[in-house]
Amino acid sequence: MFWKKKDPFKLIPVLPTSHRNILMHAIEISNEPVVRMDNEAIIDFSENGRLTRKFIMECHSLEVLDGEVSVVGFHDNPMEMWISENYQEFASYCEKMHWLKIQGPAS
């Protein structure tokens, strides 16, 4: 029996200029937003919580998911953010708002 290999998960590389705006918009468009920062669930999305520039720039891993599907995130370097290929419209909107610059096609 032969199994078809699942297509790899493709990501759009982006250069963020406004991390908080990108993340807040990702949360806004998600039906079931889940935010993980350094493997901890974040539930306070206010400016008093950890989704501020200071905490974002100091963390090593951040991801916004819609249920179990990744929307946007980064690992190791907050300036090397990615957006899931399924959210191309979201990426284009963020670029139009000058919150990020799309660095290339999904790969």
Contacts in CASP RR format, 6 or more apart in sequence:
PFRMAT RR
TARGET T0000
AUTHOR 0000-0000-0000
METHOD contacts of the structure
MODEL  1
MFWKKKDPFKLIPVLPTSHRNILMHAIEISNEPVVRMDNEAIIDFSENGR
LTRKFIMECHSLEVLDGEVSVVGFHDNPMEMWISENYQEFASYCEKMHWL
KIQGPAS
9 70 0 8 1.000
9 84 0 8 1.000
9 85 0 8 1.000
10 84 0 8 1.000
10 85 0 8 1.000
10 106 0 8 1.000
10 107 0 8 1.000
11 82 0 8 1.000
11 83 0 8 1.000
11 84 0 8 1.000
11 85 0 8 1.000
11 106 0 8 1.000
11 107 0 8 1.000
12 82 0 8 1.000
12 83 0 8 1.000
12 84 0 8 1.000
12 85 0 8 1.000
12 87 0 8 1.000
12 88 0 8 1.000
12 91 0 8 1.000
12 102 0 8 1.000
12 103 0 8 1.000
12 104 0 8 1.000
12 105 0 8 1.000
12 106 0 8 1.000
13 80 0 8 1.000
13 81 0 8 1.000
13 82 0 8 1.000
13 102 0 8 1.000
13 103 0 8 1.000
13 104 0 8 1.000
13 107 0 8 1.000
14 81 0 8 1.000
14 82 0 8 1.000
14 83 0 8 1.000
14 91 0 8 1.000
14 94 0 8 1.000
14 95 0 8 1.000
14 100 0 8 1.000
14 101 0 8 1.000
14 102 0 8 1.000
14 103 0 8 1.000
15 79 0 8 1.000
15 81 0 8 1.000
15 100 0 8 1.000
15 101 0 8 1.000
15 103 0 8 1.000
16 22 0 8 1.000
16 78 0 8 1.000
16 79 0 8 1.000
16 81 0 8 1.000
16 99 0 8 1.000
16 100 0 8 1.000
17 98 0 8 1.000
17 99 0 8 1.000
17 100 0 8 1.000
17 101 0 8 1.000
18 98 0 8 1.000
18 99 0 8 1.000
18 100 0 8 1.000
19 53 0 8 1.000
19 56 0 8 1.000
19 57 0 8 1.000
19 78 0 8 1.000
19 81 0 8 1.000
20 51 0 8 1.000
20 52 0 8 1.000
20 53 0 8 1.000
20 56 0 8 1.000
21 94 0 8 1.000
21 97 0 8 1.000
21 99 0 8 1.000
22 72 0 8 1.000
22 81 0 8 1.000
22 94 0 8 1.000
22 99 0 8 1.000
22 100 0 8 1.000
23 35 0 8 1.000
23 51 0 8 1.000
23 56 0 8 1.000
23 62 0 8 1.000
23 64 0 8 1.000
23 72 0 8 1.000
24 45 0 8 1.000
24 51 0 8 1.000
25 90 0 8 1.000
25 93 0 8 1.000
25 94 0 8 1.000
25 99 0 8 1.000
26 33 0 8 1.000
26 64 0 8 1.000
26 71 0 8 1.000
26 72 0 8 1.000
26 87 0 8 1.000
26 90 0 8 1.000
27 33 0 8 1.000
27 35 0 8 1.000
27 45 0 8 1.000
27 64 0 8 1.000
29 66 0 8 1.000
29 71 0 8 1.000
29 90 0 8 1.000
30 64 0 8 1.000
30 65 0 8 1.000
30 66 0 8 1.000
30 67 0 8 1.000
30 71 0 8 1.000
31 66 0 8 1.000
31 67 0 8 1.000
32 66 0 8 1.000
32 67 0 8 1.000
33 64 0 8 1.000
33 65 0 8 1.000
33 66 0 8 1.000
33 67 0 8 1.000
34 41 0 8 1.000
34 64 0 8 1.000
34 65 0 8 1.000
34 66 0 8 1.000
34 67 0 8 1.000
34 68 0 8 1.000
35 41 0 8 1.000
35 42 0 8 1.000
35 43 0 8 1.000
35 45 0 8 1.000
35 51 0 8 1.000
35 62 0 8 1.000
35 63 0 8 1.000
35 64 0 8 1.000
35 65 0 8 1.000
36 42 0 8 1.000
36 61 0 8 1.000
36 62 0 8 1.000
36 63 0 8 1.000
36 65 0 8 1.000
37 50 0 8 1.000
37 51 0 8 1.000
37 55 0 8 1.000
37 56 0 8 1.000
37 59 0 8 1.000
37 61 0 8 1.000
37 62 0 8 1.000
38 59 0 8 1.000
38 60 0 8 1.000
38 61 0 8 1.000
38 62 0 8 1.000
39 61 0 8 1.000
42 49 0 8 1.000
42 50 0 8 1.000
42 51 0 8 1.000
44 50 0 8 1.000
44 51 0 8 1.000
45 51 0 8 1.000
49 55 0 8 1.000
56 62 0 8 1.000
56 78 0 8 1.000
57 78 0 8 1.000
59 78 0 8 1.000
60 75 0 8 1.000
60 76 0 8 1.000
61 74 0 8 1.000
61 75 0 8 1.000
61 76 0 8 1.000
62 73 0 8 1.000
62 74 0 8 1.000
62 78 0 8 1.000
63 70 0 8 1.000
63 72 0 8 1.000
63 73 0 8 1.000
63 74 0 8 1.000
64 70 0 8 1.000
64 71 0 8 1.000
64 72 0 8 1.000
64 73 0 8 1.000
65 71 0 8 1.000
69 84 0 8 1.000
69 86 0 8 1.000
70 84 0 8 1.000
71 83 0 8 1.000
71 84 0 8 1.000
71 87 0 8 1.000
71 90 0 8 1.000
72 81 0 8 1.000
72 82 0 8 1.000
72 83 0 8 1.000
72 84 0 8 1.000
72 87 0 8 1.000
72 90 0 8 1.000
73 81 0 8 1.000
73 82 0 8 1.000
73 83 0 8 1.000
74 80 0 8 1.000
74 81 0 8 1.000
74 82 0 8 1.000
81 100 0 8 1.000
83 90 0 8 1.000
83 91 0 8 1.000
83 94 0 8 1.000
85 106 0 8 1.000
88 106 0 8 1.000
91 100 0 8 1.000
91 102 0 8 1.000
92 102 0 8 1.000
94 100 0 8 1.000
95 101 0 8 1.000
95 102 0 8 1.000
END
